[in-house]
Amino acid sequence: MNTPILKPSERLKVVDSLRGFALLAIVLLHNLEHYNLYFIPDFYPEWLQSIDKFFWDMIFFLFAGKAYATFSLLFGFSFYIQFSNARKKGIDFRGRFAWRMFLLFLFSQFHALFYNGDILLLYAVVGLVLIPVCKLSDKNVLVIAVFLLLQPYEWGRLLYAAFNPDYAITNRYVPYAILSGQVTSQGTFWEVLCSNIWTGQLYSNIWQVEAGRLFQTAGLFMLGMLLGRRRYFEKSDVSCRVWHRILKSGIVMFIPLYCLRIFVPDYIENSSGKIPYTIIIQSLSNFVFMAILISAFTLLWFKKESGYKWQNFIIPYGRMSLTNYITQSIIGVAIYYGYGLCLYRSTGAVATLLIGAAIFIFQLLFSRWWLSKHKQGPFEYLWRKATWMGYKRI
């Protein structure tokens, strides 16, 4: 006998909770990186440097590439919810979604003024791929998603490098990273804003393309849409079996992928072959580890019917993910950049994690207070209001 399906108002809580924890991980990672001002203090005592290194390695192992991937997966899931709700009311959501992505582009431009590590522009552009695939069959969407997640462009570069020893791959983002670093570490607030309008965005978005995130993000969006279609975030015998299968398969797959990631690159002599190989394996290992984390989290939620208390407490943070994602950057850069407190020079991993935790707690308390008075966060409200202007409320 199947377990009763959760009501719509309840089933989204697990998604909001997941999104909240993904955003928390992003906040911690951004603080570790000093918001792209990479600097590791070497004047600390040796014992403190050892502790810093341990926490740096641990946080990056657990969350680097996985938090972003989770965020991307849930973006696709949210698209399905909006598409499905609109369809029930006889509205073709595809045109509205294209307009919604333009609005997200505007949010990205505001965010990128402060922080040169924005992902919203990538989402706004790649999100458009959901329009042509949203009416394809589950099987076809899955095939396309898997193809994209396998990094076909990097496989092409890897094969080309294998047959062309003189082929050289250069990281085009590096000059922009150097220029951006000089401004964010030494420039005034106005100089940082002016730099981020062009140089900072070139640094961020070229890096994301060269790191394989263009294809990976598109694949994750499609998988998130499929999770919505298949109702796997609703508790049932089928969804529990699927998440158990994903968890077990993920554990089995991660071990060899991790070994391929750690040990094989040292044996690749051609540097132009090593780069695409590393991107492919790192992308796949991050995806598999993300699947382990999400499946374990979801199964724990199902075990308690409506989640454990530690899963529920972060729901307001996830419900205001756009507001919190943008504002944590504004707060963070003011703490670390040269025009602000300039703490990038004196904070190691432990200190930055404490600062990141403080930002999270402040935002969580604000989210709880705001949502006690409003249905949505401020940026979420503006985004929804502008998305549906000219249409009746849905």
Secondary structure, 3 states (H helix, E strand, C coil): CCCCCCCHHHHHHHHHHHHHHHHHHHHHHHHHCCCCCCCCCCCCCHHHHHHHHHHHHHHHHHHCCHHHHHHHHHHHHHHHHHHHHHHHCCCCHHHHHHHHHHHHHHHHHHHHHHCCCCCHHHHHHHHHHHHHHCCCCHHHHHHHHHHHHCCHHHHHHHHHHHHCCCCCCCCCCHHHHHHHHHHHHHCCHHHHHHHHHHHHHHHHHHHHHHCCHHHHHHHHHHHHHHHHHCCCCCCCHHHHHHHHHHHHHHHHHHHHHHHHHHHCHHHCCCHHHHHHHHHHHHHHHHHHHHHHHHHHHHHHHHHCCCCCHHHHCCHHHHHCHHHHHHHHHHHHHHHHCCCCCCHHHCCCHHHHHHHHHHHHHHHHHHHHHHHCCCCCCHHHHHHHHHHCCCCCCC
